[in-house]
Amino acid sequence: MIILWIVLGVIGLPLLALGLYFLKAIVQGAMEGWRGADDGSGDDGSEEGADQPYELPAAAAALGMLPPEEQNRDSAAPVPAVLASAVAAAKKGDWQPAADLLDATAAGRDWENRSFHSWWLADTAADEDTWLLAWESARPDDPGAALVRARSTVALAGKIRGSKQAKYTTAEQFAGFRRVMEQSREHHARAAELAVEGDPVPYIGRISTALGLGDPHIEMERIWKEITARDPHHYEAHYMALQYWCAKWRGSEKLARDFAAEAAEKAPPGSLMTVFPLIAHFEHDESETTDADRTPRMRALVDALLADVTAADPAHPRLAEARHLLAYYLCLQDRDEAAVEQFRLVDGYVDALPWRYRGDPAAAYCRMRDLSLGNLDGGGGEGVSG
């Protein structure tokens, strides 16, 4: 596969003279090699071909796109200013902006942003919770503070365990992870008791506990009833539940695909629920070519997500995540004009599927983006508008 990338990088424009047929054949071969890699990294965890210097294609530069080293690896899109401000204040010990932010989501019954904002604040508290302790002292029964505490416990458990494979994780790390995850049950129960009417987020957080501790299906079903009674089309809820039902966690490929299909079928336009059949496919497809990504069924799923992102609220906090996966599958399907448009809308940020599963997310993102750009410049795009 490395040879194919070198060929693409070195031959460049002279290859175009050989005709569209050969360009498409080489691009397809490169994509199949990329798709078939188990994790996109070499034995040392680095992206294959990383020793080759990267040169930003002229087509990417013309669209204002960025090279790998300038891609933000911490988020899928720009962090909203109000959230960034609250996080910055919390790091300085000031809890009031965080409290105001979550108060506003409760007052507006904005559950998508409540879950999104609370997780960012929880991750901050997992590193340093002095500001959260001060918030809890000043407002002991504050629903926002209880929610952040519950979610920060899950974040802390993850940091204790670390992100390495089990064989590289110590018994002490596993024990610490389980101990803190057990504590998250109590914290989420308290957050649910204090929650404003209709808030599903404490229960969404409980899915993380169910995942980490291996709760049985009957418990997951109980949690899910609590969530859907409050918000039947919540993005993070569905994302976390789908992870639970995946074969790699507590379910199976069939359970995951069925769950995702049902979510998409029942959802209104703009809810982004049509992303979940694609995520279920991505999580379970172990084929070494792109054939499974190009079937009529997969093209229909991609078309459905194209319509969904078009109908979505531009301020939806998860819209960029859907666009990242959409760009990926459009590229695999040689729908390059539509793919480039999605890449253009998310460029600069790579913490999203599928890139976050790669050894070097930014390099993986830029590689696929540049494939679509090069293919489009060669006249290979379908002309499908994104």
N, C-alpha and C positions, 0 to 999 in steps of 0.2 A: 504493500500500500504506500510505503514511503516513496518508492520509485514513481508511483503515479502522481503524487503531490509535487515531486521535483519536476516531472514532465510538464504538469500544468503551470508551474511557476516559471520554468525556463523557456519553454517553447513559445507561450503567449500568442501574440498576433500572427507569427508565421504559420501557426497551425490552422488559422482560419482559411488560409489559401488552399488547404487540402480539402475544404468543403465541410458542410454542416454534418454530414454523416459521421465522419471521423471524430469531430468535436463531441457530438452527442455520445458516441461509443465510449470515449475516454472519460467523459464526465460521469456517465452511468457506472462505469467500472469503478471509478473513485468513490462514488456515493455508496455502492454496494460494499466496498471494503470498509468504509466509515460506519455504515449501518451494521455490519456484521461484527465489528470489534466488541468484545465483551464489556469493556469499560472505557475504551478510547485512550488508554494509557499504556506506556511501556511497563516493564517490570519494576522500574523505580518510581512509578506513579506519574511520570511526565508524559505529555502528549507525544505521540509518535511524530517524528519530523520536527521536533522542537529545536533541534540543532541547526535547522535551516533558518537563515534570517528572513523575517517577514517584511514584505513590501506591500503597503496599502495600494490596492488597485486604483487606477485613475477613476474608474466608474464609481468606486466607493467614496473616494475623496470628493468627487463632484457633488455627491449627495450629502456631504457633511458627515459621513460615517467615520468611525474611529478604529484604530488598530487595536490589537489585543491588550497591549499594556495600558490603554486608556479606558478600557471597559470597566465599569463598576461591578464588582463581584459580590456586593452585599445586598443588592435589591434588584427587582425585576424592572423597576421604573423609578423616576425621581421620587424621593420621599416628600409627601406634602409638606409645605412650609410650616403649617401649624403643628404637625407631628414632630418635625425636625426641631422646632423651637422647644417643644415640651421635653423631648429627649435631652437636648442640650442643657435645659434648665435643671432637669433631674440630675444630670451628671455633676452639676454644681451644687446640689443639695436642695434645690427649690422644687417642691412637689406641687405647688399651686397650678402651674400651667397644665400639668398632667391631669389633675383633678378637674380643672375647667374643661379640658378636652373630652374626657369621658362623661362628664355631666352633660355636655352638649349632645353627645351621641345618644345618651339615654333620653334626654328631652325630645330629641327628634326621632326616636325609635329607629335610629340608623345602625342596624345590627351588623351590616357589612363593615362599616368603618369602626364600630366598637370592637369587633374581633381583631381587625387589622391593627388598630392603634394599641389595643391592650397587649398584643403580642410584642410589639416593638418596645413598649414600656416594660414588659415583663422580662425581656431579654436584657434590658439595661439594668433592671433590679437584680438579676441573677449574678451580674458582675459586682455590683455595689448597691446595697439596699438601704443605706443610711437615710436617704430621702423618703423611701417608702415607709420606713419605721416612723419617721416624723409625721408623715401623712396619717398613718394608722393611729398614732398617739393623739393627733389633733382631731381626727374624725373617726372614732373607733368602729362605727358601724357603717362606714361609707361603702356603698356597693362597688364603686370604682376601685378603691384601695383593696377590697377583698378579692376582686377579680384579678387585679395585677399580682397580688400575693399568690393566688392559686396558680396562675400561669407561670409565674417566675419560678415556682417550685419545680414545674416540669422542665423549664429551661435549665435550671440548676442541675437537675438530674442528668440531663443530656451532656452538660459540660463536664460533670464528674466522670461519666462513662467515656466520653470522647467519641470521635467519629471514625476511629480505625476499626478494622475487622475484628471479630471476636478473638481470633488467635493472637492478636496484638494487644488485647485488653486484659488487664490484670484482674485477679479475683477480688482485690480490694476495690477496684473501679466498679465491677459488677455489683458488689455488695453495697457500695455507696449509692449507686444508681437505684437499686431496688429500695433501699431504705428511704431515700428522698421521694421516690415515686409513690411509695405507700403513704407518705405524708400528704401528697397532693390530693388523695381521696378526700381527706378531711377538709383541706382548704377549698376544694371545689364544692363540697357540700355546703360549706359556710357561704361561699360566694353565691350559690343558688338560693340559699335562704334569704340573703340580703338583696338579691337582684330586684331591679325594678320590674314591674309587670311586663311580661312578654319577652324578656331578654333571654335569648337562647345561648349566649356565649359561655356561661359557666358549664353548661352541658357539653358544648363543643370542646372545651378544654378537657372534659372527662374522657373524651375519646383517646387523647394522648395517654392517659393513665391506662385505659383498656388495652391499648397497643403495647405499651411498655411492660405491663404486668401479665399480659396474656389472659385478660378476662374472657369468660366464655361468651358464646354467641347470644345467649339469653340476656346477659347483662348489656351487651351492645344494642340489642333490640330495644331494651328498656330505655337506654340513653337516647336512642334515635327517636322514639316516640315523644320524648320530652322536647327534643329539638324541633321536629317537624310540626308539633302542635303550636310552636311559637313562630317559626319561620321555615316554611317547607322548601324554599329554594335558596338556601344560604350557601355561598360558594365554599368557604372554609369548612363548613360542616360536611359538605359532600366530599371535598378533597380528603379530609381526614378519615371519613367513613370508608371511602373507596380504598384508602391505604389499608385499613383494618381488614377489608374483605379480600384483599389481594392474596395470592398464594404465598408470597414471601412473608406475610404476617400471620393473620389468623383465619384466612379463608381459602379460596381456590380461584382458579381462573374463571370458572363458570359463575361463581358467586359475584366476583368483581364485575364481570361483563354484564351480568343481569342487573346488578345494582346500577351501573352506569347507564344502561339502556333505559331503565325505568325513570331515572332522574331526567334524562333528556326528553323522553316522550311526554312527561307531565308538565314540563316547564314552559313559561311564557317566553316570547322573544325578548332578547336582551338580558336574560338571566345568566347567560354563559354556561348553562348546564350542559350544552352540547359538547363542551370540551371533555367531559368525563368518559364517553365511549372511546375517544382517542387516547386518553390517559390509560384506560384499562388495556387497550391494545398495546400501547408502548410498554407498559409494565410486564406484559406477558409474552410479547413477541420475541422469540429467541432465534428466528431465522437469520441466515447469513446473507441474504440478498434483500432487495427492496420490493420483491414481487408481492409480498403480503401487504405492503403499503400502497399498492397501486390498483387494487381490485376495485370493481364498480362500487362495492359496499364502502370501501375506505374513501373513495372519491365523494360519495354521497355524504359521509360523515364530515369530511372537510368542507364540503359545500354548506352543510348545516351550520358549522361553526363560523364560516365566513358571514353568513346571514346574521348570526347571533352577535358577533362583535360589531357589526354595522348597526344593529338595533340597540346595543348596550349604551348605558349612560357613560359618556366620556370620562366622568369622574369616578367610575367604579374602581375600587382599589385593586381589583384582581384582573382588570381588563388586559393589562400588559402581559400577565402570565398566560392568558389564553392566546394572545397574539404570538408569543414566542413559540408555543407548540404548533400553532397554525402555520407559521413561517416554515418550520421544520418539515411538516408534511407536504406543504405546497412545493417545497424544494425537491423532496423525494419523488413527487409526482410530476416533475418537470413543468410545473405551472409557475414559471419563473417571474413573470411580470407581477403576478399577485404575491408571490413570495417576497420579492424585493420591496414591495410596498409595505408589507408587514415588518420586514427587517428594518426598513427606514423608520417606522413608527416606534420601534423599541430599541434602536441602536444606542449603545452607551451603557447598557445594563444587562447583566447576564445571569442573575441569580433566579433562574426559572428552569422548568423542564423544557427541553431535554438536557440542557447544558450543565445543570448542577450535578448531574450524574457522571460527568466526565472528569478525567484527571485534571484537565486545565479547561475550565468552562469558557473562558474568553477565547482561547485558541480554537476550541470546537465550534463556538458560535461564528467566529470570523471565517472559519473554513467553509461552513455551509453557506453563509451569506455570500462569500466570494464566488462559490460555485454557481449560485443563481445569477449573480451579476455577470459572470463570464459567459454563462450559457445564454443569457438574455442578449448580451452584446453580440453574440454569435448568431443571433436570429432564431434561437431555439425556443423562445418562450411561446406560450399558447395565447398570450394576450388576454388572459383572464384578469379582470379587474379585481383588486382587493378592497 
